[in-house]
Amino acid sequence: MAGHISYPRTIAAENAWLNYRHAVDLANCGATDASISILQKIINDLSAPTHLKELATQLLRTLLANTGNFSSKKSLTENILEVSAGQPVAATTKICSERMKKLLQEDVEKALKSSDPDKALEGQVGKMVINDLESFNKKIGLHGSVGEIDVETSSAIIEVTSKQAGKLSQIKKLMKNPSMNPLKKHVILYAPNYKETPAKDITETGAIIVRSEQELLQLLSKL
């Protein structure tokens, strides 16, 4: 099916990427202990890709430093043990999940009020899929060094633009970069004003372009 990526990946590696994304979500809503626990498992996982372990290590060092207990004279393991006492991961994850939903709703409402047409349009899309929204304006990598995802649902990553062209490089990144799309979700460009010629370039990547709310919702219902 168009929009679905098929680059080689083992199930174990896919799970490792999923765990990393979960660790990032936990870190973003303040569940440091739970995030550190997951990151430690990724680093010790023999099946995890090397690049993912590097990302996990970077984030882990940042989280440890933010606790105020990080010591460069100690190993990562020693630092982890000093901050690992807290709520059980399962309990923290449940609290964080509820908090994340609220934060996502607040981010969407804020975007809807933006004077930036692209940001406001992202808010509109986020509101359309609010019941299945997994991430919104999410930075990937340390401080967004890898990229940013506009809107993500359980089945798709949606790039949003009010412009008439210029999204080919971003779509290619979403299609091919495992850091951006570790679960190989469908990639959709929501672009009401996109011209036909650049739209053909988008579809040639395997992504799907839609131009209306009805078209987007119908597509998502079939994925």
DOBAKE-482509 format. One record per residue (C-alpha): residue number from 1; x, y, z. Coordinates in steps of 0.2 Angstrom, whole numbers, plus 5000, padded with zeros to 4 digits. Layout:
<sites>
<site i="NUM" u="X" v="Y" w="Z"/>
...
</sites>
This chain:
<sites>
<site i="1" u="5000" v="5000" w="5000"/>
<site i="2" u="5006" v="5018" w="4996"/>
<site i="3" u="5014" v="5027" w="5011"/>
<site i="4" u="5020" v="5011" w="5019"/>
<site i="5" u="5039" v="5010" w="5021"/>
<site i="6" u="5048" v="4993" w="5019"/>
<site i="7" u="5066" v="4995" w="5024"/>
<site i="8" u="5074" v="4980" w="5032"/>
<site i="9" u="5071" v="4979" w="5051"/>
<site i="10" u="5071" v="4965" w="5064"/>
<site i="11" u="5056" v="4964" w="5076"/>
<site i="12" u="5068" v="4966" w="5090"/>
<site i="13" u="5076" v="4982" w="5082"/>
<site i="14" u="5058" v="4989" w="5080"/>
<site i="15" u="5054" v="4986" w="5098"/>
<site i="16" u="5070" v="4994" w="5103"/>
<site i="17" u="5065" v="5010" w="5093"/>
<site i="18" u="5048" v="5009" w="5100"/>
<site i="19" u="5055" v="5009" w="5117"/>
<site i="20" u="5066" v="5024" w="5114"/>
<site i="21" u="5052" v="5034" w="5108"/>
<site i="22" u="5042" v="5029" w="5123"/>
<site i="23" u="5057" v="5034" w="5134"/>
<site i="24" u="5057" v="5051" w="5125"/>
<site i="25" u="5039" v="5054" w="5129"/>
<site i="26" u="5041" v="5049" w="5147"/>
<site i="27" u="5056" v="5061" w="5148"/>
<site i="28" u="5046" v="5075" w="5140"/>
<site i="29" u="5032" v="5074" w="5154"/>
<site i="30" u="5044" v="5073" w="5168"/>
<site i="31" u="5044" v="5054" w="5172"/>
<site i="32" u="5063" v="5054" w="5173"/>
<site i="33" u="5065" v="5038" w="5183"/>
<site i="34" u="5054" v="5028" w="5170"/>
<site i="35" u="5063" v="5035" w="5155"/>
<site i="36" u="5081" v="5031" w="5163"/>
<site i="37" u="5075" v="5013" w="5166"/>
<site i="38" u="5070" v="5011" w="5148"/>
<site i="39" u="5085" v="5019" w="5141"/>
<site i="40" u="5097" v="5008" w="5151"/>
<site i="41" u="5088" v="4993" w="5144"/>
<site i="42" u="5091" v="4999" w="5126"/>
<site i="43" u="5109" v="5002" w="5129"/>
<site i="44" u="5111" v="4985" w="5136"/>
<site i="45" u="5101" v="4977" w="5122"/>
<site i="46" u="5112" v="4967" w="5110"/>
<site i="47" u="5099" v="4968" w="5096"/>
<site i="48" u="5097" v="4987" w="5097"/>
<site i="49" u="5105" v="4996" w="5082"/>
<site i="50" u="5121" v="5006" w="5086"/>
<site i="51" u="5114" v="5022" w="5081"/>
<site i="52" u="5099" v="5020" w="5093"/>
<site i="53" u="5111" v="5016" w="5107"/>
<site i="54" u="5120" v="5032" w="5104"/>
<site i="55" u="5104" v="5042" w="5104"/>
<site i="56" u="5099" v="5033" w="5120"/>
<site i="57" u="5116" v="5036" w="5128"/>
<site i="58" u="5115" v="5055" w="5124"/>
<site i="59" u="5097" v="5056" w="5131"/>
<site i="60" u="5102" v="5046" w="5147"/>
<site i="61" u="5117" v="5058" w="5150"/>
<site i="62" u="5105" v="5073" w="5148"/>
<site i="63" u="5092" v="5066" w="5160"/>
<site i="64" u="5106" v="5061" w="5173"/>
<site i="65" u="5113" v="5079" w="5172"/>
<site i="66" u="5096" v="5086" w="5174"/>
<site i="67" u="5093" v="5077" w="5191"/>
<site i="68" u="5108" v="5087" w="5198"/>
<site i="69" u="5116" v="5070" w="5204"/>
<site i="70" u="5127" v="5067" w="5188"/>
<site i="71" u="5145" v="5065" w="5191"/>
<site i="72" u="5158" v="5064" w="5177"/>
<site i="73" u="5169" v="5054" w="5189"/>
<site i="74" u="5157" v="5040" w="5189"/>
<site i="75" u="5151" v="5027" w="5176"/>
<site i="76" u="5134" v="5029" w="5168"/>
<site i="77" u="5128" v="5013" w="5178"/>
<site i="78" u="5134" v="5021" w="5195"/>
<site i="79" u="5124" v="5037" w="5191"/>
<site i="80" u="5109" v="5028" w="5186"/>
<site i="81" u="5108" v="5018" w="5202"/>
<site i="82" u="5108" v="5035" w="5212"/>
<site i="83" u="5093" v="5041" w="5203"/>
<site i="84" u="5083" v="5025" w="5200"/>
<site i="85" u="5074" v="5025" w="5217"/>
<site i="86" u="5056" v="5032" w="5213"/>
<site i="87" u="5039" v="5026" w="5208"/>
<site i="88" u="5038" v="5009" w="5199"/>
<site i="89" u="5039" v="5011" w="5181"/>
<site i="90" u="5022" v="5005" w="5177"/>
<site i="91" u="5014" v="5017" w="5189"/>
<site i="92" u="5024" v="5031" w="5183"/>
<site i="93" u="5020" v="5027" w="5165"/>
<site i="94" u="5001" v="5027" w="5168"/>
<site i="95" u="5002" v="5044" w="5177"/>
<site i="96" u="5013" v="5051" w="5162"/>
<site i="97" u="5001" v="5044" w="5149"/>
<site i="98" u="4987" v="5054" w="5157"/>
<site i="99" u="4998" v="5069" w="5158"/>
<site i="100" u="5004" v="5068" w="5140"/>
<site i="101" u="4986" v="5068" w="5134"/>
<site i="102" u="4982" v="5084" w="5143"/>
<site i="103" u="4999" v="5092" w="5136"/>
<site i="104" u="4994" v="5086" w="5118"/>
<site i="105" u="4977" v="5095" w="5120"/>
<site i="106" u="4985" v="5111" w="5126"/>
<site i="107" u="4998" v="5111" w="5112"/>
<site i="108" u="4985" v="5109" w="5099"/>
<site i="109" u="4974" v="5123" w="5107"/>
<site i="110" u="4989" v="5134" w="5107"/>
<site i="111" u="4993" v="5130" w="5089"/>
<site i="112" u="4976" v="5134" w="5084"/>
<site i="113" u="4978" v="5152" w="5090"/>
<site i="114" u="4994" v="5155" w="5081"/>
<site i="115" u="4996" v="5169" w="5069"/>
<site i="116" u="5008" v="5157" w="5059"/>
<site i="117" u="4997" v="5149" w="5045"/>
<site i="118" u="5007" v="5133" w="5045"/>
<site i="119" u="5006" v="5132" w="5064"/>
<site i="120" u="4987" v="5135" w="5064"/>
<site i="121" u="4985" v="5122" w="5051"/>
<site i="122" u="4995" v="5109" w="5061"/>
<site i="123" u="4983" v="5113" w="5076"/>
<site i="124" u="4968" v="5110" w="5064"/>
<site i="125" u="4975" v="5093" w="5059"/>
<site i="126" u="4979" v="5089" w="5077"/>
<site i="127" u="4961" v="5093" w="5082"/>
<site i="128" u="4954" v="5082" w="5068"/>
<site i="129" u="4964" v="5067" w="5075"/>
<site i="130" u="4964" v="5072" w="5094"/>
<site i="131" u="4956" v="5055" w="5099"/>
<site i="132" u="4971" v="5045" w="5091"/>
<site i="133" u="4984" v="5058" w="5093"/>
<site i="134" u="5001" v="5051" w="5099"/>
<site i="135" u="5013" v="5066" w="5096"/>
<site i="136" u="5012" v="5084" w="5091"/>
<site i="137" u="5026" v="5095" w="5085"/>
<site i="138" u="5038" v="5082" w="5092"/>
<site i="139" u="5056" v="5085" w="5091"/>
<site i="140" u="5067" v="5070" w="5087"/>
<site i="141" u="5085" v="5068" w="5093"/>
<site i="142" u="5093" v="5079" w="5106"/>
<site i="143" u="5085" v="5097" w="5105"/>
<site i="144" u="5077" v="5091" w="5088"/>
<site i="145" u="5094" v="5088" w="5080"/>
<site i="146" u="5086" v="5074" w="5069"/>
<site i="147" u="5070" v="5083" w="5065"/>
<site i="148" u="5052" v="5086" w="5070"/>
<site i="149" u="5036" v="5077" w="5067"/>
<site i="150" u="5020" v="5088" w="5065"/>
<site i="151" u="5006" v="5076" w="5069"/>
<site i="152" u="5007" v="5058" w="5073"/>
<site i="153" u="4993" v="5045" w="5076"/>
<site i="154" u="4993" v="5027" w="5079"/>
<site i="155" u="4994" v="5023" w="5061"/>
<site i="156" u="5002" v="5038" w="5052"/>
<site i="157" u="5014" v="5052" w="5053"/>
<site i="158" u="5006" v="5068" w="5045"/>
<site i="159" u="5017" v="5082" w="5038"/>
<site i="160" u="5007" v="5098" w="5037"/>
<site i="161" u="5009" v="5114" w="5026"/>
<site i="162" u="4999" v="5128" w="5019"/>
<site i="163" u="5012" v="5131" w="5006"/>
<site i="164" u="5011" v="5126" w="4987"/>
<site i="165" u="5027" v="5116" w="4987"/>
<site i="166" u="5044" v="5113" w="4996"/>
<site i="167" u="5040" v="5098" w="5007"/>
<site i="168" u="5049" v="5084" w="4997"/>
<site i="169" u="5065" v="5083" w="5008"/>
<site i="170" u="5055" v="5082" w="5024"/>
<site i="171" u="5044" v="5068" w="5017"/>
<site i="172" u="5059" v="5059" w="5011"/>
<site i="173" u="5066" v="5060" w="5029"/>
<site i="174" u="5050" v="5054" w="5036"/>
<site i="175" u="5050" v="5039" w="5024"/>
<site i="176" u="5068" v="5034" w="5025"/>
<site i="177" u="5075" v="5039" w="5042"/>
<site i="178" u="5072" v="5026" w="5056"/>
<site i="179" u="5074" v="5039" w="5069"/>
<site i="180" u="5059" v="5049" w="5063"/>
<site i="181" u="5049" v="5034" w="5058"/>
<site i="182" u="5055" v="5018" w="5068"/>
<site i="183" u="5038" v="5009" w="5066"/>
<site i="184" u="5037" v="5012" w="5047"/>
<site i="185" u="5020" v="5021" w="5049"/>
<site i="186" u="5011" v="5028" w="5033"/>
<site i="187" u="5017" v="5045" w="5029"/>
<site i="188" u="5004" v="5058" w="5024"/>
<site i="189" u="5006" v="5076" w="5018"/>
<site i="190" u="4991" v="5087" w="5022"/>
<site i="191" u="4993" v="5101" w="5010"/>
<site i="192" u="4977" v="5110" w="5005"/>
<site i="193" u="4986" v="5122" w="4993"/>
<site i="194" u="4999" v="5110" w="4986"/>
<site i="195" u="5002" v="5111" w="4967"/>
<site i="196" u="5000" v="5096" w="4955"/>
<site i="197" u="5018" v="5095" w="4949"/>
<site i="198" u="5027" v="5095" w="4967"/>
<site i="199" u="5013" v="5083" w="4972"/>
<site i="200" u="5018" v="5070" w="4960"/>
<site i="201" u="5036" v="5071" w="4967"/>
<site i="202" u="5028" v="5067" w="4984"/>
<site i="203" u="5018" v="5052" w="4978"/>
<site i="204" u="5033" v="5045" w="4970"/>
<site i="205" u="5041" v="5043" w="4987"/>
<site i="206" u="5027" v="5032" w="4992"/>
<site i="207" u="5019" v="5045" w="5003"/>
<site i="208" u="5001" v="5050" w="5002"/>
<site i="209" u="4995" v="5068" w="4999"/>
<site i="210" u="4978" v="5074" w="5004"/>
<site i="211" u="4970" v="5091" w="5003"/>
<site i="212" u="4955" v="5091" w="5014"/>
<site i="213" u="4948" v="5086" w="5031"/>
<site i="214" u="4936" v="5074" w="5024"/>
<site i="215" u="4950" v="5066" w="5013"/>
<site i="216" u="4962" v="5064" w="5028"/>
<site i="217" u="4949" v="5056" w="5039"/>
<site i="218" u="4943" v="5044" w="5026"/>
<site i="219" u="4961" v="5039" w="5023"/>
<site i="220" u="4965" v="5037" w="5041"/>
<site i="221" u="4950" v="5026" w="5044"/>
<site i="222" u="4957" v="5014" w="5031"/>
<site i="223" u="4975" v="5012" w="5038"/>
</sites>
